[in-house]
Amino acid sequence: MKLTILNVAYPLAAVRPDTAGGAEQIVARLDAALVAAGHRSLVVACESSSVAGELIATPRPGNVLDDETQRKAQEQHRIAIEAVLRRRRVDLIHFHGVDFDRYLPPPGPPVLATLHMPLAWYSPRALSPDRPKTDLHCVSRSQQRAALPGTAFLPPIENGVEVDSLALQIRKRRFAFALGRICPEKGLHLAIDAARRAKTPLLLAGQLFPYPDHARYFREALAPRLEGEGVRLLGPIDFERKRRLLTAARCLLVPSLAAETSSLVAMEALACGTPVIAFRVGALPEIIEEGQSGFLVDSVEEMAEAIEAVETIDPRHCREIARERFSASMMAARYLALYERLARS
C-alpha cells in the first residue's frame, strides 16, 4: 500500500538530519524512511529545511523568536497545510510541534501527533483534541505516565538514532563532552560546574536560538563560567564532528533540568561507545542502565564523582545496548506500521 504522508514540523525550527532539535531530527529520519520504502513524503517546515521527499516551505522566522514571530509562523503553517490538502490526496498527517493545535486542520485525513515535549508544555486543547480521527502518542513510558488519568494516547514509540552511521574506531581521550540547545532547561552550566569539580576538561557544543530567555541564560549563567581554562564552547557542530567528539569523549554529561521525554544525544553517545552521566529526570533512567552504560545522579557533586568512575564502563556494552534498543530503523518501522493502520481506519 503506497501512502502519502504529510509530516508537519515545528514552525520555528528547520528540519535537517544534523539540526539541533530532536523532534526535527525525527522528522528527517521518518521522511527519509518513507522515501526509502517507496511512499510519498511531504514535509511542511520552515525555509532552510532539507528533506528527502517534497518540502512545502513556510517563511523562515526572523532574528528574534518572540510571541509575535511564533503567531505569524503558525498562521503560515496553517495556510500551507490547507493548500496541500486542497491539491493532494493525503493518507495521514503527522504533527510534531508543541503548538500543533494552533494549525490543526478541520476534519479530514487521519492525524497523528507525536508529543516530543513534556506534557505540561502542551495546551489542554492539544492534549484533548475534539477533531475526529486524531491520535496522540508519547516517545517514552515515563512521559506517558505523566498524563492525566483517562487520557487516550496510543502506545509510545521510542526515538531512535543512526546506530550504524555513528560507529567509529578512534581512541578515547580525557575530556568530557556536553551537547544540547543552549537554553535554561538543558542545564549546561551545571556540566561546567561538575567538570571543574572533577578537574576534567569539558567541550560544550550546541546552538543558541534567538529566543529572549535563551539569550538571557547564555549571558547570565553560561558565559561567566566560560572564563578561565578547562572549558571550551564549540557552538553548533555537524554530524561528522559530533560523531568524532562523542566517540573520543571520556563521557557525555546530560545535566537536564526538565523532565526529558527522550534523549537522542544520550542514545548517540551509547552508539559511539561512550557512557552517559545524567540527572535522574524524565526518560533518562529508561535510557541509561546504571553502572552498565553510565550513571544517574542527583547533584553536581554526584556528577563530578561519576566522571571519575566512568572507566569502569565497557564501551562495547554501550554499543550493544544502542544497537538492541535505539536503532532508527526499528523506530521508523514502528511508525510506518502505525501509518498504515491509521490510514486504513
Stockholm file with secondary structure:
# STOCKHOLM 1.0

chainA/1-345         MKLTILNVAYPLAAVRPDTAGGAEQIVARLDAALVAAGHRSLVVACESSSVAGELIATPRPGNVLDDETQRKAQEQHRIAIEAVLRRRRVDLIHFHGVDFDRYLPPPGPPVLATLHMPLAWYSPRALSPDRPKTDLHCVSRSQQRAALPGTAFLPPIENGVEVDSLALQIRKRRFAFALGRICPEKGLHLAIDAARRAKTPLLLAGQLFPYPDHARYFREALAPRLEGEGVRLLGPIDFERKRRLLTAARCLLVPSLAAETSSLVAMEALACGTPVIAFRVGALPEIIEEGQSGFLVDSVEEMAEAIEAVETIDPRHCREIARERFSASMMAARYLALYERLARS
#=GR chainA/1-345 SS CCCEEEEECCTTSCCCTTCSCHHHHHHHHHHHHHHHTTCEEEEEEETTCCCSSEEEEECCCCSSCCHHHHHHHHHHHHHHHHHHHHHSCCSEEEECCTTGGGSCCSSCSCEEEEECSCGGGSCHHHHSCCSSSEEEEESSHHHHHTSCTTCCCBCCCCCCBCTTTTCCCCCCCSCEEEESCSSGGGCHHHHHHHHHHTTCCEEEECCCCCCHHHHHHIIIIIGGGGSSSSEEECCSCCHHHHHHHHHHCSEEEECCCSCCSCCHHHHHHHHTTCCEEEESCTTHHHHCCBTTTEEEESSHHHHHHHHHHGGGSCHHHHHHHHHHHCBHHHHHHHHHHHHHHHHHC
#=GC SS_cons         CCCEEEEECCTTSCCCTTCSCHHHHHHHHHHHHHHHTTCEEEEEEETTCCCSSEEEEECCCCSSCCHHHHHHHHHHHHHHHHHHHHHSCCSEEEECCTTGGGSCCSSCSCEEEEECSCGGGSCHHHHSCCSSSEEEEESSHHHHHTSCTTCCCBCCCCCCBCTTTTCCCCCCCSCEEEESCSSGGGCHHHHHHHHHHTTCCEEEECCCCCCHHHHHHIIIIIGGGGSSSSEEECCSCCHHHHHHHHHHCSEEEECCCSCCSCCHHHHHHHHTTCCEEEESCTTHHHHCCBTTTEEEESSHHHHHHHHHHGGGSCHHHHHHHHHHHCBHHHHHHHHHHHHHHHHHC
//
